[in-house]
Amino acid sequence: MGVLEVPVLIVGGGGCGLTASICLSDLGVDHLLVEKHEGTSHLPKAHFLNQRSMEVLRQHGVAGSVYELGMPTETCKVRFVTSLAGDGPLDRQEIYVFDAFGGGTLRQTYQRVSPCVTTNLPQLRLEPVLRRHAEERAPGKIRFGHELVDFTVDDEGVSARILDRAADRQLDVRARYVIGADGGKTFAPRLGVTMEGPSGLLDLVSTHFSADLSEWWWDDSTLIAMFLNPEGQGTFGSGIVVPMGPTWGRHCEEWALHFAFRPDDPERFNEEEIVPRLRELLKLPDLQPRVHRVSHWIMERVVADRYHFGRILLAGDAVHRHVPTGGLGLNGAMQDAHNLAWKLAAVVKGHAGEELLRTYEAERRPVGIANADWALFTFMNHAVLNAGMGIMPGAPVEANVMALQSYFSNTPVGASLRARAAEVFRTQRVEYSSIDVELGFSYADGALVADGTEPPPRDPMGSEHRPTTRPGHRLPHAWIEGDGRISTHDLTGSDLRFALIAGPAGRPWCDAAARAAEKLGLDVTAVRIGAGGDYRDATGEWAAVAGIGAEGAVLVRPDNHVAWRSTGAAANPDQTMLQTFETVLAR
């Protein structure tokens, strides 16, 4: 056989690699994806998809398929309780309930800042959806059961040797660029990647099982049940149960139970005790669960020292791995792919210089560090919750029983303990409503032209988001009206298209952007929003976040991050727009 030549080779068929494939297909870039496993994930793994990831999927026509299968989050809640069942005085007691992930009282806030809401869909159900969309866009180019066994790099590209495991046959591939979405298993050792940060924090033991819990599960809105009881050990209290579908709510068929162990605890490998412990935790001694799989996840907070190695660019778990609280791992991986795909497309198609690819690391690595730090912060805060309840890991069971008896007692002390705990528990909003962490990240350096302004203040607790058109930030969402109602995010589309959004008197910017794009061979949508413009700002949403005057404009990249902004008119808009495109695209 000859050598298969493609502009881009993707190694890894998880959420990151499949998202990259979908984006590249829509951007018109031929590519090959290889994944050594025969199928997608057989473990639930990550399950929460935040608004930014759903915006990415919406931009590429996948969000509808995910929402169709995902858990509705209109009334999403996280419950801290003592047990699921049981009839003892400390059983089935409610400690605290959060409106979470855009549900309940948070709904209006989340809907105001994005065209998308959150959803919940574990990876074993999400990845087949992504794979189907990837295969529809790139027939024959999504190859599971194909393993990268060797590669060499030169100035012009990467030569890769791929093993078709079913046929036991070798495939030679030549690619200009490689996306390493392999979880750090293949490229990192060869490239000398250093993962910086603490590792071996805890062993999160997850049990994926089927059982009918409908008689005891609270309602259709509960996404996570966090258990705190006298028998609890370690961080994460006594364990966590999360519904995993395919039916959502109290009639869910599959669940995931998580326990956290110290890495040196030999009991973490005692899988024979999983079912007895599950029954004890839930206070359901006669439950007969069907265990699908028990898996171990050694928790760490590590970020690669580099993301970019010439022709090879690493993404997802290959460059950042952190604790699961906040769900920033899979979401960050999908957003890595989104950022990288348009830049690869611009370079492959000759619209941008090679230096554009360097902005991938410059932009995404600081976000990877921030996400890893935030995840560890929110995880460690669970220990604060335990202390707020008076429950101390490692303390005698009798002491923890007394603490809970005092907490639930109808006494002045009990009232004070409950009031104290409520204040402490509210701090965990850093995990369950961290909307600014999910949407408010920005790029200080990269494919942008800074305008010298200061970023808006950020909420240190992460729950208040202030949209802005400052270069480097995600474009603020607003509903605008033309022939129909669209989001400002829809102006870029799913291809390699920029958007120039001007004020109602900003026609000179629109005309200049169109002329610059024609000269450089680019696609740009140039519109004016406001009275007399191309789109009406009927609700005033855009005016509230635009950050420009009637004669100003913002340039939006294909990934819906702002590349440039002018608050008003300019003496020579043609020169300004040409220089802006050339700077952003490293021409």
Phi and psi in degrees as a GROMACS rama.xvg file:
@    title "Ramachandran Plot"
@    xaxis  label "Phi"
@    yaxis  label "Psi"
@TYPE xy
-83.1264  -168.619  GLY-2
-95.8864  129.169  VAL-3
-83.7786  120.131  LEU-4
-105.313  128.751  GLU-5
-139.528  150.568  VAL-6
-62.5682  -38.7013  PRO-7
-134.959  133.457  VAL-8
-109.998  127.953  LEU-9
-106.595  125.244  ILE-10
-109.312  110.465  VAL-11
123.146  123.015  GLY-12
-112.778  34.2008  GLY-13
-88.8899  -160.389  GLY-14
-59.5266  -38.1091  GLY-15
-69.5009  -52.7365  CYS-16
-63.4085  -41.4043  GLY-17
-67.7012  -37.7007  LEU-18
-63.0794  -42.2771  THR-19
-60.5654  -41.3269  ALA-20
-62.6842  -46.7033  SER-21
-58.878  -46.7073  ILE-22
-63.7852  -45.5968  CYS-23
-62.4711  -39.4833  LEU-24
-60.692  -46.8569  SER-25
-65.6517  -27.1386  ASP-26
-85.0332  -0.180699  LEU-27
79.031  29.7937  GLY-28
-110.526  120.626  VAL-29
-67.9984  143.017  ASP-30
-162.084  168.292  HIS-31
-129.409  133.421  LEU-32
-112.032  130.916  LEU-33
-123.328  140.666  VAL-34
-139.939  127.824  GLU-35
-70.2509  -28.3864  LYS-36
-77.1583  154.579  HIS-37
-71.4952  -27.3012  GLU-38
-142.781  -177.796  GLY-39
-75.4303  -179.428  THR-40
-55.8666  135.37  SER-41
-99.6309  5.75501  HIS-42
-113.337  148.931  LEU-43
-60.6954  -42.2073  PRO-44
51.5863  -141.189  LYS-45
-66.4366  151.808  ALA-46
-138.353  -23.3657  HIS-47
-89.8249  129.923  PHE-48
-114.026  116.022  LEU-49
-82.0466  177.452  ASN-50
-63.2214  -39.0953  GLN-51
-64.83  -41.0796  ARG-52
-65.8834  -38.1485  SER-53
-68.1494  -30.441  MET-54
-64.1064  -40.9846  GLU-55
-60.8496  -47.4926  VAL-56
-66.2659  -35.4296  LEU-57
-64.9332  -42.3694  ARG-58
-59.1985  -31.0634  GLN-59
-108.19  21.0206  HIS-60
70.7449  26.2624  GLY-61
-112.9  -19.3681  VAL-62
-57.8584  -40.4443  ALA-63
-58.9475  -40.5962  GLY-64
-66.0172  -33.43  SER-65
-75.5979  -45.0778  VAL-66
-60.4743  -34.6279  TYR-67
-59.9926  -34.6498  GLU-68
-99.6202  -21.9914  LEU-69
-77.2964  164.73  GLY-70
-74.4816  128.271  MET-71
-62.6967  141.495  PRO-72
-117.237  17.8058  THR-73
-56.7848  -36.6503  GLU-74
-123.234  29.2575  THR-75
-58.9345  134.573  CYS-76
-134.768  152.809  LYS-77
-117.156  128.313  VAL-78
-113.169  132.247  ARG-79
-102.325  119.132  PHE-80
-140.853  168.995  VAL-81
-85.2847  -35.3266  THR-82
-164.258  168.746  SER-83
-82.3516  -40.0915  LEU-84
-134.441  -158.567  ALA-85
98.0419  156.179  GLY-86
-124.474  15.864  ASP-87
-77.4851  166.836  GLY-88
-63.306  -23.3565  PRO-89
-106.413  7.6273  LEU-90
-87.6454  149.43  ASP-91
51.6817  35.8276  ARG-92
-91.3735  136.347  GLN-93
-90.4965  127.853  GLU-94
-99.7846  -49.4913  ILE-95
-160.638  145.552  TYR-96
-128.297  127.916  VAL-97
-101.721  137.144  PHE-98
-74.4652  127.813  ASP-99
-134.446  152.033  ALA-100
53.0412  39.263  PHE-101
87.6505  13.4269  GLY-102
-97.0857  161.089  GLY-103
60.3018  -124.655  GLY-104
-67.4188  -14.6059  THR-105
-86.3422  -10.8421  LEU-106
-58.5849  -47.7298  ARG-107
-62.9679  -39.934  GLN-108
-62.3309  -44.7264  THR-109
-67.6577  -39.757  TYR-110
-69.614  -27.0661  GLN-111
-70.5544  -28.7007  ARG-112
-104.366  0.0800099  VAL-113
-153.565  149.472  SER-114
-76.5209  -3.58965  PRO-115
-122.445  149.071  CYS-116
-104.301  168.353  VAL-117
-75.066  167.533  THR-118
-152.535  174.108  THR-119
-130.562  116.396  ASN-120
-152.022  108.912  LEU-121
-62.7836  155.892  PRO-122
-59.4924  -31.2082  GLN-123
-67.8784  -15.7857  LEU-124
-105.279  -29.0394  ARG-125
-71.8555  -46.9628  LEU-126
-61.454  -37.8535  GLU-127
-61.094  -33.1641  PRO-128
-64.9115  -47.7565  VAL-129
-63.2243  -39.8238  LEU-130
-63.6689  -42.1021  ARG-131
-61.3077  -45.1297  ARG-132
-65.702  -38.7097  HIS-133
-65.0853  -42.7841  ALA-134
-68.3855  -35.1896  GLU-135
-64.4864  -34.3693  GLU-136
-83.4387  -29.8499  ARG-137
-132.844  71.1283  ALA-138
-57.8252  132.243  PRO-139
78.9017  -4.4561  GLY-140
-105.831  -0.175931  LYS-141
-108.945  102.138  ILE-142
-118.459  99.6295  ARG-143
-80.5084  160.482  PHE-144
72.3205  19.5106  GLY-145
-122.688  122.524  HIS-146
-115.116  132.181  GLU-147
-72.9486  121.938  LEU-148
-111.588  -18.2445  VAL-149
-164.964  155.98  ASP-150
-156.084  153.628  PHE-151
-133.35  150.908  THR-152
-123.119  137.493  VAL-153
-134.565  -173.475  ASP-154
-65.7926  -23.6902  ASP-155
-100.447  -15.1375  GLU-156
166.796  -159.545  GLY-157
-127.184  130.565  VAL-158
-101.837  123.786  SER-159
-122.59  140.688  ALA-160
-106.585  119.937  ARG-161
-114.073  134.515  ILE-162
-102.457  119.074  LEU-163
-78.2217  103.302  ASP-164
-69.3022  -34.5675  ARG-165
-69.6157  -41.4691  ALA-166
-91.1574  -7.76239  ALA-167
51.7345  50.6275  ASP-168
-131.719  144.26  ARG-169
-93.1915  141.081  GLN-170
-124.205  125.935  LEU-171
-97.5088  129.181  ASP-172
-124.599  137.651  VAL-173
-119.189  121.285  ARG-174
-129.712  145.545  ALA-175
-68.7222  -38.0282  ARG-176
-139.826  154.519  TYR-177
-127.1  134.352  VAL-178
-100.462  115.766  ILE-179
-91.1947  94.4742  GLY-180
-111.847  43.2992  ALA-181
-100.276  12.8538  ASP-182
72.7296  12.2695  GLY-183
86.1431  10.9626  GLY-184
-85.959  -29.5514  LYS-185
-106.936  -56.4709  THR-186
-79.9499  -38.3768  PHE-187
-54.7331  -47.9491  ALA-188
-62.5499  -40.0259  PRO-189
-71.6106  -34.226  ARG-190
-87.613  -7.52683  LEU-191
75.8868  33.9162  GLY-192
-68.2482  133.673  VAL-193
-105.686  120.755  THR-194
-90.625  114.855  MET-195
-97.483  130.507  GLU-196
128.359  172.713  GLY-197
-75.7882  142.998  PRO-198
-128.026  172.237  SER-199
64.2281  35.4093  GLY-200
-70.0678  -53.5838  LEU-201
-152.537  161.377  LEU-202
-105.745  110.97  ASP-203
-88.4489  109.843  LEU-204
-94.6079  118.934  VAL-205
-112.837  132.478  SER-206
-116.282  117.781  THR-207
-94.9496  118.714  HIS-208
-143.245  161.083  PHE-209
-110.115  139.073  SER-210
-168.949  154.521  ALA-211
-92.7467  103.794  ASP-212
-107.147  12.5097  LEU-213
-60.9283  -28.457  SER-214
-69.2252  -23.1926  GLU-215
-118.477  -24.7799  TRP-216
-63.6587  142.275  TRP-217
-66.5076  -56.5818  TRP-218
-163.952  -177.36  ASP-219
-77.7643  -6.91255  ASP-220
-97.1337  -10.6826  SER-221
-78.7723  116.116  THR-222
-92.3264  -38.8213  LEU-223
-135.264  133.305  ILE-224
-112.266  115.778  ALA-225
-101.453  123.269  MET-226
-101.133  130.447  PHE-227
-127.982  113.242  LEU-228
-145.108  170.007  ASN-229
-59.0611  -25.9181  PRO-230
-85.9314  -1.52066  GLU-231
-61.6631  145.347  GLY-232
-131.925  133.24  GLN-233
77.5256  177.579  GLY-234
-62.7991  154.562  THR-235
74.189  23.0951  PHE-236
56.5234  -127.764  GLY-237
-99.7681  -3.66847  SER-238
138.53  170.68  GLY-239
-135.367  139.751  ILE-240
-122.952  132.834  VAL-241
-130.473  129.707  VAL-242
-66.9395  142.524  PRO-243
-123.734  11.1232  MET-244
81.3674  -166.949  GLY-245
-74.4187  -22.6925  PRO-246
-86.8377  142.718  THR-247
-106.219  155.278  TRP-248
94.2664  -157.856  GLY-249
-65.4536  -20.6792  ARG-250
-97.2465  17.8418  HIS-251
-57.7438  140.801  CYS-252
-91.0982  -32.3598  GLU-253
-121.903  148.995  GLU-254
-140.899  161.503  TRP-255
-125.261  130.012  ALA-256
-111.397  128.547  LEU-257
-118.244  129.27  HIS-258
-119.78  145.519  PHE-259
-111.324  129.071  ALA-260
-122.22  154.042  PHE-261
-66.3342  143.139  ARG-262
-60.3047  -21.4584  PRO-263
-95.9807  9.5425  ASP-264
-86.2062  114.594  ASP-265
-65.2772  -20.1433  PRO-266
-68.2876  -15.7877  GLU-267
-66.1392  -20.7271  ARG-268
-98.2266  2.9377  PHE-269
-86.0058  78.1258  ASN-270
-69.5359  -19.0276  GLU-271
-65.6589  -22.0865  GLU-272
-92.4049  -2.19165  GLU-273
-62.2897  -51.1849  ILE-274
-65.0532  -45.8612  VAL-275
-57.6806  -39.7099  PRO-276
-68.1878  -37.3536  ARG-277
-60.4719  -47.0704  LEU-278
-61.2208  -41.0317  ARG-279
-65.5857  -42.893  GLU-280
-61.8474  -47.2084  LEU-281
-80.3037  -12.438  LEU-282
61.6022  44.6106  LYS-283
-127.554  78.5181  LEU-284
-64.3946  -20.7136  PRO-285
-101.619  5.93622  ASP-286
-64.1615  136.064  LEU-287
-116.966  77.302  GLN-288
-74.2617  150.973  PRO-289
-102.524  107.433  ARG-290
-81.8478  123.368  VAL-291
-85.7991  -45.8383  HIS-292
-165.593  144.272  ARG-293
-111.211  128.237  VAL-294
-128.686  157.632  SER-295
-118.725  138.822  HIS-296
-133.124  107.324  TRP-297
-75.9614  114.795  ILE-298
-77.7126  138.871  MET-299
-149.914  165.197  GLU-300
-129.442  87.7461  ARG-301
-130.489  143.162  VAL-302
-135.057  137.521  VAL-303
-66.3644  145.652  ALA-304
-70.4441  -21.3886  ASP-305
-143.446  148.921  ARG-306
-109.932  -22.8559  TYR-307
-118.164  122.098  HIS-308
-127.308  66.487  PHE-309
66.1367  -109.467  GLY-310
-81.0697  -8.13246  ARG-311
-113.767  128.366  ILE-312
-123.692  126.521  LEU-313
-98.6798  147.582  LEU-314
-147.914  161.563  ALA-315
68.3351  -140.73  GLY-316
-62.8251  -15.6347  ASP-317
-66.8415  -21.451  ALA-318
-126.461  -12.3802  VAL-319
-150.986  127.093  HIS-320
-136.111  127.835  ARG-321
-149.672  177.344  HIS-322
-67.0812  157.393  VAL-323
-79.5183  -14.2648  PRO-324
-59.3357  133.031  THR-325
90.1162  -15.2812  GLY-326
64.3861  31.7618  GLY-327
-86.6138  -8.11027  LEU-328
-69.7065  -64.0892  GLY-329
-62.366  -42.0279  LEU-330
-61.7012  -43.6243  ASN-331
-63.3794  -36.7236  GLY-332
-64.254  -44.86  ALA-333
-64.6401  -34.6553  MET-334
-75.4472  -30.372  GLN-335
-56.8493  -49.8014  ASP-336
-60.1191  -40.6592  ALA-337
-64.1358  -44.122  HIS-338
-64.1391  -42.1225  ASN-339
-74.6674  -34.9556  LEU-340
-62.1692  -46.4534  ALA-341
-68.308  -30.1657  TRP-342
-71.704  -41.4422  LYS-343
-61.6241  -41.9191  LEU-344
-61.7175  -43.0091  ALA-345
-64.2851  -38.472  ALA-346
-72.7202  -47.4374  VAL-347
-59.165  -38.7362  VAL-348
-83.4374  -1.15372  LYS-349
82.4345  12.3248  GLY-350
-85.4219  -15.6747  HIS-351
-138.128  158.582  ALA-352
-82.5983  162.782  GLY-353
-57.3096  -29.9699  GLU-354
-61.7635  -20.7339  GLU-355
-58.5066  -34.3598  LEU-356
-66.7142  -24.0016  LEU-357
-67.9049  -22.9567  ARG-358
-72.6557  -16.2809  THR-359
-60.9491  -52.1344  TYR-360
-65.2866  -41.7987  GLU-361
-59.9566  -34.2039  ALA-362
-87.9259  -46.5032  GLU-363
-85.6887  -27.9443  ARG-364
-65.0077  -44.9323  ARG-365
-59.7286  -34.4542  PRO-366
-67.9808  -40.1974  VAL-367
-59.9768  -42.0735  GLY-368
-64.5291  -46.0919  ILE-369
-62.1339  -42.1187  ALA-370
-65.1717  -41.9952  ASN-371
-63.798  -41.7368  ALA-372
-64.8431  -41.6357  ASP-373
-66.4418  -41.1175  TRP-374
-61.4582  -43.6218  ALA-375
-65.6815  -40.2329  LEU-376
-59.1242  -46.7226  PHE-377
-69.4319  -33.3516  THR-378
-66.0764  -47.2765  PHE-379
-63.9505  -25.5595  MET-380
-67.0511  -18.9492  ASN-381
-62.2908  -30.3961  HIS-382
-66.0226  -33.2312  ALA-383
-65.4419  -37.8557  VAL-384
-64.1711  -43.4563  LEU-385
-57.009  -46.0563  ASN-386
-64.8161  -36.6968  ALA-387
-62.5303  -26.9042  GLY-388
-84.9068  -14.2619  MET-389
86.3813  7.79633  GLY-390
-91.9793  126.346  ILE-391
-116.768  115.381  MET-392
-54.9905  133.517  PRO-393
89.3263  -12.0763  GLY-394
-73.0195  157.236  ALA-395
-57.0841  144.784  PRO-396
-54.6591  -38.2581  VAL-397
-61.2964  -37.2322  GLU-398
-67.2816  -41.5564  ALA-399
-69.5671  -33.552  ASN-400
-62.3493  -45.3337  VAL-401
-62.9913  -38.3097  MET-402
-62.2983  -44.0906  ALA-403
-70.9585  -36.3084  LEU-404
-60.1491  -43.199  GLN-405
-64.5732  -40.6272  SER-406
-61.2213  -44.0003  TYR-407
-88.6952  -0.487979  PHE-408
-70.5336  147.758  SER-409
-87.349  65.4647  ASN-410
-136.147  164.588  THR-411
-57.9405  -37.9967  PRO-412
-64.7873  -42.5755  VAL-413
-59.5108  -42.4784  GLY-414
-62.2307  -40.0458  ALA-415
-67.6745  -40.7928  SER-416
-63.0899  -41.022  LEU-417
-68.3143  -38.5529  ARG-418
-65.3958  -41.9897  ALA-419
-63.4917  -45.5012  ARG-420
-62.6484  -37.9987  ALA-421
-61.2367  -40.2922  ALA-422
-66.3492  -39.5872  GLU-423
-66.3458  -45.0528  VAL-424
-62.9348  -32.5003  PHE-425
-60.3205  -23.6087  ARG-426
-67.0386  -18.7087  THR-427
-76.9531  4.31004  GLN-428
-60.895  -18.3489  ARG-429
-60.1972  -21.3229  VAL-430
-99.2647  -39.7166  GLU-431
-98.2054  -8.63101  TYR-432
-148.981  50.7158  SER-433
-91.5514  58.8366  SER-434
-62.7532  -32.327  ILE-435
-75.5428  -29.345  ASP-436
-65.4542  -38.1988  VAL-437
-78.9116  -29.7029  GLU-438
-118.432  -21.5182  LEU-439
-91.9909  -0.172576  GLY-440
-63.8187  152.845  PHE-441
-144.963  166.762  SER-442
-108.033  118.86  TYR-443
-79.9785  -36.3959  ALA-444
-131.568  145.299  ASP-445
152.383  -141.183  GLY-446
-84.9102  71.9884  ALA-447
-161.414  167.066  LEU-448
-120.556  108.008  VAL-449
-65.0468  146.84  ALA-450
-108.162  8.00814  ASP-451
80.7367  2.58312  GLY-452
-88.3959  159.846  THR-453
-85.4139  145.71  GLU-454
-68.2497  154.746  PRO-455
-64.9825  152.316  PRO-456
-62.3846  143.038  PRO-457
-107.007  144.665  ARG-458
-71.5799  118.726  ASP-459
-63.1796  -17.2536  PRO-460
-95.922  -2.83148  MET-461
78.8558  2.50415  GLY-462
-101.637  0.614494  SER-463
-122.387  120.456  GLU-464
-108.177  133.004  HIS-465
-116.023  99.6632  ARG-466
-62.4095  148.45  PRO-467
-154.636  151.579  THR-468
-97.3597  15.2586  THR-469
-59.9143  134.082  ARG-470
-52.0516  136.899  PRO-471
99.55  -17.6702  GLY-472
-92.1154  157.931  HIS-473
-63.2132  135.883  ARG-474
-58.4256  128.907  LEU-475
-62.664  139.642  PRO-476
-82.5455  137.717  HIS-477
-151.08  143.003  ALA-478
-80.7007  128.159  TRP-479
-126.215  158.89  ILE-480
-124.015  129.226  GLU-481
-129.623  -111.339  GLY-482
-69.7638  -24.9035  ASP-483
-151.492  -171.648  GLY-484
-97.8591  128.466  ARG-485
-132.922  165.28  ILE-486
-87.4704  152.026  SER-487
-55.8046  -28.4905  THR-488
-65.6322  -22.4228  HIS-489
-76.6926  -8.97294  ASP-490
-71.544  -20.345  LEU-491
-87.4759  -32.0345  THR-492
76.2912  -168.037  GLY-493
-104.244  1.77448  SER-494
-101.264  -167.54  ASP-495
-86.3037  69.4479  LEU-496
-123.372  133.558  ARG-497
-90.8702  161.39  PHE-498
-128.317  132.869  ALA-499
-109.113  113.674  LEU-500
-109.812  115.698  ILE-501
-113.55  164.498  ALA-502
-73.8937  174.57  GLY-503
-60.4313  -25.4309  PRO-504
-104.265  23.0971  ALA-505
-99.3677  26.8917  GLY-506
-56.9609  -37.7052  ARG-507
-56.4363  -35.9465  PRO-508
-67.5072  -42.4067  TRP-509
-61.6431  -45.6776  CYS-510
-65.1108  -39.3245  ASP-511
-67.3105  -39.2748  ALA-512
-64.2294  -40.8124  ALA-513
-64.8675  -41.6402  ALA-514
-67.901  -39.5623  ARG-515
-65.0043  -41.7655  ALA-516
-64.268  -40.3419  ALA-517
-64.3102  -40.8168  GLU-518
-65.64  -35.4925  LYS-519
-95.7364  -2.0521  LEU-520
74.1187  33.6684  GLY-521
-107.769  163.275  LEU-522
-103.089  132.449  ASP-523
-142.627  136.492  VAL-524
-99.2813  116.838  THR-525
-112.799  118.225  ALA-526
-136.505  157.461  VAL-527
-113.431  135.251  ARG-528
-114.662  127.638  ILE-529
134.086  -177.38  GLY-530
-57.1299  122.611  ALA-531
82.4074  1.40394  GLY-532
-91.7065  -166.932  GLY-533
-76.7465  -28.6124  ASP-534
-130.969  144.963  TYR-535
-91.9018  140.051  ARG-536
-99.8494  69.6228  ASP-537
-60.9089  -35.3  ALA-538
-97.1569  -7.12961  THR-539
78.9517  9.07647  GLY-540
-63.4915  -43.7166  GLU-541
-68.2  -42.8766  TRP-542
-58.3392  -32.4694  ALA-543
-71.343  -22.1405  ALA-544
-122.625  -4.64493  VAL-545
-63.9095  -39.2861  ALA-546
70.2799  17.0712  GLY-547
-134.236  159.729  ILE-548
-85.9816  -175.512  GLY-549
-61.2202  -27.8671  ALA-550
-101.207  6.30948  GLU-551
-91.055  -179.744  GLY-552
-162.052  158.396  ALA-553
-129.538  143.198  VAL-554
-105.428  128.323  LEU-555
-112.413  132.234  VAL-556
-74.8273  167.977  ARG-557
-61.1688  -20.1768  PRO-558
-94.7788  14.7665  ASP-559
63.8381  30.9519  ASN-560
-106.51  144.922  HIS-561
-74.0554  129.967  VAL-562
-98.6038  -27.9816  ALA-563
-161.939  154.158  TRP-564
-149.998  140.068  ARG-565
-128.857  125.419  SER-566
-74.6449  -16.2244  THR-567
-148.225  -159.208  GLY-568
-77.7374  169.071  ALA-569
-135.533  155.328  ALA-570
-67.4436  -34.8619  ALA-571
-134.787  78.943  ASN-572
-63.5262  -30.6049  PRO-573
-63.3897  -47.1285  ASP-574
-63.9687  -41.3692  GLN-575
-62.2181  -45.1767  THR-576
-68.5928  -40.0194  MET-577
-62.4881  -45.6693  LEU-578
-64.5053  -36.6537  GLN-579
-64.3758  -49.2148  THR-580
-60.1286  -43.0652  PHE-581
-64.7435  -37.4729  GLU-582
-68.7605  -47.7257  THR-583
-61.3523  -39.404  VAL-584
-94.8195  9.10054  LEU-585
52.4018  43.8484  ALA-586
